[in-house]
Structures are given as C-alpha cells and as structure tokens.
Amino acid sequence: MEAVRDKWTDERLDDLNKRVDDGFLRVDARFAQVDARFAQVDARFDAMDLRFDALQREMNMRFDAMQRDMNARFDAMQRLIIQVGGGMIGAFLTATVALVATRF
C-alpha cells in the first residue's frame, strides 16, 4: 500500500510542479506585457519632456522680447519726463526772468 501511496505522491508532485511551472510562465508573459507597456509610457514621457523643453524655450523667448519692449517703453517714458521737466524748468526760468525784467 505504501508503494501505491509513494507513486501517487510522486505523480501529484509532478503535477504540482508542472502547474507551478505553467503559472510562472504565465506570470513571465504578464511581466513581459507590463514591461512593454512601461516602455510605451517611458517613450511618452520622453516625448512630453521634449514638448516641455520646446515650450520653455518659446516662453523664454517671449519673456525676453517682452522685457526688451518694456525696457524700451521705460526708457522712452524717462526721456519724456526729462524733456517735460526740462521744458517746465525753462518755462519757469523764462517767466521769472520776464517778471523780474518788467519790474525794473
């Protein structure tokens, strides 16, 4: 009776061993699918990095252009303030000279 039981146990162990091997083959196949999917995701992230780099370069160019434009406008406004201030000082001096000249 033990020989029958040993044979039965060996067959059962062989069956279990095959089922475990088959299970690992299925797991390996699934991991291969997951690895392929991660490769796709990595490629998409690489593409997004390129797009963000291009967007950042474009934004920097636009901000630089805007900064140059703002600097030009401030320079023009500063020139205008100096011109108006100089004109007002000249007008006040002329008026003062005219008032002093009419008193004498």
Secondary structure as GFF3:
##gff-version 3
##sequence-region A 1 104
A	DSSP	alpha_helix	2	103	.	.	.	ID=ss1
###
